[in-house]
Amino acid sequence: MVTVRVIFHKCIQDSQEYGSDDEHMSSRIFFSVEISKVENGEIKVEKYDNLYTDLKQMVGGKFEENPIEVGFPCDSSGRTYSGPMNYTVFHNATESYFRSLVGSKGSGIHIEGGSGIRMYNNLFVKEYSVKFEAEDR
């Protein structure tokens, strides 16, 4: 087992560049990953920067209730990150981070009780991190 720390850095919300259309809102979250493991009695830390994941949500639904599809982490070349990860924990943390930025509890754009509101290509810069255990690969 290793300790994984995901450090979220920023989010581009509802971006046409990342696949938004009339049916789905697509957003991209940028983050880093730190892997800590013990080798020969010493703690070794590996860091992976410039990672991202894409989020997709249906247009017109209730923002706080409708599910959010969270993609697998990728590097800046679009290759899937292959290091240690617990996808379930990552998914939940990414969804929480995103909902903390936009929606009725959002610190970036606080939307409550409105309908038909859609703003494209919003950039949010807010650091947030989460730690969890994962299998070493």
MOVENUR-V185060 format. One line per field, one symbol per residue. ss: DSSP state (@ for helix, = for strand, . for the rest). psi: psi as a letter, one per 20 degrees, with the letter a starting at -180 (. if undefined). burial: # if it has 24 or more other ideal C-beta (glycine too) atoms within 12 Angstrom, else .. Layout:
ss=???
psi=???
burial=???
This chain:
ss=.============..@@@.....================..=================..........==...=.....=......@@@@@@@@@@@@@@@==.....==...........=============...
psi=qrppopopgrpopmphhjjqaihqppqppqrqppppqppliqppppporlqrqqqpqqqirogihqqppprqqqriijqppjapqohggggggggggghihpahjpifooppjrqjpppqlpppopppqqqrqrpp.
burial=.##############..#.#...##############..........#..#######.....#....#.##.##......#.####...##.###########..#.##.#..........#.#...#.#.#.#...
